[in-house]
């Protein structure tokens, strides 16, 4: 029995060796393009979420709310 570390796993379909090599090259290029201290910079880059939480919205918004700039 041989054990090998699996780097990529195909969830659906059949990927050939060329396709696996291509996706590996893309992933390695993206990882290399990332700054070294990515964890430190990303924590301070965006402190607030870019999406709205639906449970914090009011149940009704006026039809003219877009004019007032109130959301």
Secondary structure, DSSP 8 states (H G I E B T S, - for coil): -----------SS---HHHHHHHHHHHHHHHHHS-TTHHHHHHHH--S-SS--GGGS-S---TTHHHHT--
